[in-house]
Amino acid sequence: MLTLYHSPISPNSRRVWITLLEKGLEFELVEIKLDGEQFKPEFLAISPFHHIPALVDDGFNVVESLAILDYLEAKYPTPAMLPKDAKDLAIARMVQLVTVNELLPATTTFLPQILGLPGEDPEKIEQAKQKISTVLKLFESLIDDRPYFGSQNLTLAEVVAGTVVIWLPEVGISLSDYPKLNAWYKRLAARTTWQATEATPEAMEAFKSIIVARNRQ
Ligand SMILES: N[C@@H](CCC(=O)N[C@@H](CS)C(=O)NCC(=O)O)C(=O)O
């Protein structure tokens, strides 16, 4: 039995949740409330750095979302979610890693704006916008004329990049200058797996309270 420990507002855990759904796997979903529940000894025994997501498969613990995605792809190869061709695989991996190392940290700068909280830093916002624009240009060139990165079918690049790019219009970054990426984003937003895993207003409010409490400490 597969168990995913997650939080509904986390793009890191949403990418795993979507992959489980896209692969049609049976799994149990356990929410970890990031107001302190992540430090409980039962959870630390699974995830020693107190991070979600964590996946448990019949007693085998996996942490780090990209490692979890690789595990799921290797163990449940149908439908295939990574290209086989060398260049296409490099494209999918580039998109995953550029998302995690460049796009996600830049997008996090907008967290106060996303949550309607004070504390925006105009200089940091400007730097983040520049970084995001460089990422989007790269993604526009990498998607080329295919519906998905390096593939005719949805890949693990989509579940990683798509769950972050989907926040950009929320912070006023339009995709209209990137027509291929814009069409790709709409394709993802229309999928039932994206819709089923969208953060509810209640989840956003709960997350906001956690951030407010953390900022007070
Ligand atoms: N590199 C990790 C990052 C995981 C991560 O940072 N998770 C955050 C939520 S998005 C978390 O668990 N934060 C709570 C904590 O660290 O106490 C991955 O990709 O799985």
The ligand as an SDF file (V2000), in Angstrom:
LIG
                    3D

 20 19  0  0  0  0  0  0  0  0999 V2000
   13.6010   19.2170   -1.4690 N   0  0  0  0  0  0  0  0  0  0  0  0
   12.3950   18.8090   -0.7780 C   0  0  0  0  0  0  0  0  0  0  0  0
   11.7040   20.0400   -0.2370 C   0  0  0  0  0  0  0  0  0  0  0  0
   10.5350   19.6820    0.6620 C   0  0  0  0  0  0  0  0  0  0  0  0
   10.0330   20.9050    1.4230 C   0  0  0  0  0  0  0  0  0  0  0  0
   10.7260   21.9370    1.5380 O   0  0  0  0  0  0  0  0  0  0  0  0
    8.8220   20.7900    1.9910 N   0  0  0  0  0  0  0  0  0  0  0  0
    8.2820   21.8660    2.7970 C   0  0  0  0  0  0  0  0  0  0  0  0
    6.8590   22.2010    2.3050 C   0  0  0  0  0  0  0  0  0  0  0  0
    6.8520   22.8420    0.6560 S   0  0  0  0  0  0  0  0  0  0  0  0
    8.1440   21.4080    4.2420 C   0  0  0  0  0  0  0  0  0  0  0  0
    7.9390   20.2570    4.4990 O   0  0  0  0  0  0  0  0  0  0  0  0
    8.2490   22.3530    5.1850 N   0  0  0  0  0  0  0  0  0  0  0  0
    8.0480   22.0710    6.5910 C   0  0  0  0  0  0  0  0  0  0  0  0
    9.3310   21.9430    7.3560 C   0  0  0  0  0  0  0  0  0  0  0  0
   10.4080   21.8790    6.7370 O   0  0  0  0  0  0  0  0  0  0  0  0
    9.2590   21.9090    8.5780 O   0  0  0  0  0  0  0  0  0  0  0  0
   11.4840   18.0270   -1.7580 C   0  0  0  0  0  0  0  0  0  0  0  0
   11.5290   18.3240   -2.9540 O   0  0  0  0  0  0  0  0  0  0  0  0
   10.7560   17.1340   -1.3160 O   0  0  0  0  0  0  0  0  0  0  0  0
  1  2  1  0
  2  3  1  0
  2 18  1  0
  3  4  1  0
  4  5  1  0
  5  6  2  0
  5  7  1  0
  7  8  1  0
  8  9  1  0
  8 11  1  0
  9 10  1  0
 11 12  2  0
 11 13  1  0
 13 14  1  0
 14 15  1  0
 15 16  2  0
 15 17  1  0
 18 19  2  0
 18 20  1  0
M  END
$$$$
